[in-house]
Amino acid sequence: MSEAVLGAAAKRKPPFAPYHKWDRDFFLIYVVLIWFGVVVGFGSDLIRHVRTGEAPYPLIVHFHAAAFSGWLALLTVQVLLIRARRQDIHRKLGMAAMVLAPVMVVLGIAAAITVHRALFGLPVTKPTHNLAFLAIQLTDMLAFATLTAAAFVQRRNPPAHKRLILLATLYIADAGFGRWLGGSIVALLGADGFWPTYARIYLPCGLLMLGIGGYDLVTRKRLHPVYVAAIGWIFVLQLTAVTLNRSPLWKPVALQLIGQG
């Protein structure tokens, strides 16, 4: 073998290491952070809802909340099972998660449309009550659906699978983090403009998503190609969502979706 071939082989990057000794704690910490952001965000929103005497949430919202809470609980159990080296149970519960995911998508879309239909014609008291925000909510469901579907396809590739599941969960956790930190971001950057809107909605979870890449650079010295592709897809969806949210062309479409067109 020539020296050139040997040199090329030596320079070739090693394959992405499937496991690292820090993975057990890293993924558990991320699950805890997601729980914290969602509980604080929705908890404070629920307290305000009760204090101000607003109308009860439609029943579909409660089903949506139950399904999302079930997803987080299942994700927590799955991470703990891997820590306990019970991959056999993890795989069986994984199939249950893949059944729950499309149910969550249907409930998420139904809840968003139902709430906006109920709020139609009323004064807008929150950014999420604005009909244009439907673009963000529907894109959330599209992102979750595509990322979880990709995770199912990659279920025999553990490094890709768990990163896709974590990214999918972080994407829809933006609702909780936005309720918690959105006001502070608005106070810092303002409420107007494309990028302030983007930051208010996506910045907290976006930083956590980038943190996964930072962790891989520290532990593997490289990014997983599936992670790179997923981050690119996420960024495209986020840009599309904010563009629609701010576009006057979206309002007639949203009106049609809630049956008011």
BELURZI-V38093 format. One record per residue. PSI is psi in whole degrees, -180 to 180 (* if undefined). Layout:
BEGIN
<<PSI> <PSI>>
END
This chain:
BEGIN
<<134> <162> <-32> <-42> <-43> <-40> <-40> <-40> <-37> <-34> <-17> <135> <141> <158> <155> <121> <125> <-28> <153> <149> <-23> <-11> <-39> <-44> <-37> <-51> <-33> <-41> <-41> <-40> <-42> <-42> <-40> <-46> <-46> <-49> <-41> <-45> <-46> <-44> <-53> <-29> <-46> <-37> <-40> <-40> <-45> <-38> <-43> <-44> <-37> <-4> <31> <161> <147> <150> <146> <154> <-36> <-30> <-39> <-39> <-42> <-45> <-39> <-42> <-43> <-41> <-39> <-38> <-46> <-40> <-43> <-41> <-41> <-46> <-41> <-42> <-41> <-35> <-39> <-40> <-34> <3> <39> <63> <-27> <-47> <-37> <-44> <-39> <-43> <-28> <-35> <-36> <-38> <-38> <-21> <-39> <-35> <-51> <-30> <-41> <-39> <-47> <-46> <-38> <-44> <-45> <-42> <-43> <-46> <-41> <-44> <-45> <-34> <-39> <-31> <-7> <128> <-9> <159> <140> <119> <-17> <153> <-34> <-16> <-15> <132> <-32> <-24> <-14> <-30> <-40> <-45> <-43> <-36> <-35> <-45> <-38> <-44> <-47> <-42> <-47> <-39> <-39> <-35> <-42> <-37> <-38> <-43> <-35> <21> <-21> <6> <84> <-46> <-42> <-44> <-51> <-29> <-38> <-42> <-42> <-42> <-40> <-42> <-41> <-36> <-46> <-8> <-6> <-28> <-42> <-47> <-36> <-40> <-31> <-49> <-8> <-41> <-40> <-37> <-40> <-42> <-31> <-43> <-13> <169> <-14> <154> <156> <-53> <-36> <-39> <-45> <-46> <-42> <-37> <-44> <-14> <-50> <-51> <-31> <-40> <-38> <-38> <-44> <-28> <-31> <-44> <-40> <-41> <-43> <-36> <-35> <-43> <-28> <-11> <18> <165> <145> <134> <-33> <-38> <-44> <-46> <-41> <-42> <-39> <-44> <-43> <-45> <-41> <-45> <-41> <-44> <-41> <-44> <-46> <-38> <-46> <-42> <-33> <-3> <133> <-19> <-19> <-30> <-48> <-32> <-45> <-38> <-41> <-40> <-33> <9> <24> <13> <*>>
END
